[in-house]
Amino acid sequence: MDILIKEFMAKIESRNAHEPEFLQAVQEVAESIIPFIEANPKYKKHKILERIAEPERVISFRVPWMNDAGEIEINRGYRVQMNSAIGPYKGGLRFHPSVNQSILKFLAFEQVFKNSLTGLPMGGGKGGSDFDPKGKSDNEVMKFCQSFMTELYRHIHADIDIPAGDIGVGAREIGFLFGQYKRIQGEFTGVLTGKAAEYGGSLIRPEATGYGVVYFAEEMLKTRGESISGKTVVVSGSGNVAQYAVEKCIQVGAKVVTMSDSSGFIHDPAGIDTAKLAYIMELKNVRRGRIEEYAKKYGCDYFEGEKPWKIKCDIALPNATQNELDAPDALLLVQNGCFCIAEGANMPCTLEAVRIFDAARVLYAPGKASNAGGVAVSGLEMSQNSLRISWTRDEVDSRLRQIMHQIHEACVRNGRVDGDFVDYTRGANISGFIKVAEAMIAQGIV
Ligand code: GLU
């Protein structure tokens, strides 16, 4: 089996040299899907995995705009339209200086499996730009978004490709992007999700990814007769996903002791409560300041340039970005008694870190399963837009819970290995793969 995986990866590597994040994402999927394909040869004959690993389309474009000083700036914009077998392309936009084709192809590839897992009719895509919103004025962000959409609009549509947010793209950016799309196209449709509630956004969409991660962790813990209540949780990140994961942890009675940003992390052994979280939301979403300020305000420790994985905990929620948790971090977590890791970010754990979690037989969920709540509620936003109605918070929240429950069931169904241990990566990959593969076979060689 190892040889088959190596042969497959050699082909992918020769075609995607210099795209390490994309290769990492494909490797992880290949390790669980190739044995499955060997047991189910029809997928082999149709070359489904080979086809899924090649984007249907990659669009790259120039984004010129003028900054507040009157200088012209040039960024690069992208949209990776990965797979449309089960629905229109769906996935977020990331604005961050690290964005390149490798990062967006890995994210789009993950999105195909994640969207399939939600059970909703959404294909996979991802886009973004190397634009850095940090330190930019609202006016500069608007100018950039308008220029970005002036090219992107011709590639998207409510029935073709529906972008949303990701790192660096929140309610402010979605508003500017939507305004420009509407102005150019002259139509008010659900072409973007993550909109504000006033103009077609879904209630619970801002909360969905973070809440979903905690709902998924609860499901995992239930398999061992445990619950989140009373547990100590280490969280990385302080953006949208981290904020609402912490909010849900507080609601269910867990103690969150860390949060972080790209400069360092804070350790608050007393736990982040509702008032402290409100401070972080204001700090990060309104003032756009650094997490270090929290340590000064509440008199706790701040670790400059470090990650929170050395702090003792029961549960770890990596909610910041890809490859933020490596093998030494994983070892530390396991040695310190952490027994449940649910990814809120996309691919935050390296392949080596995941191998350590699996060997230790702890509960580990890949982002494509545990963070699927965000895109799931995006799917619900699309349904509400099409129906021209809006559901209540309770309605959306209960659908979100139900979807996270179903994703967990699917992971258990296809991921159970030796006895009771569930390999959630394998379960998520196989469950996501089957639906896309069947649709591709039905649609012929396209
Ligand atoms: N960027 C999010 C993700 O990684 C959400 C995408 C969406 O809502 O379309 O799944």
Boltz pocket constraint, residues with backbone or C-beta under 6 A from the ligand:
constraints:
  - pocket:
      binder: B
      contacts: [[A, 90], [A, 91], [A, 92], [A, 93], [A, 114], [A, 162], [A, 163], [A, 164], [A, 165], [A, 166], [A, 193], [A, 346], [A, 371], [A, 372], [A, 374], [A, 375], [A, 376], [A, 378]]
      max_distance: 6.0
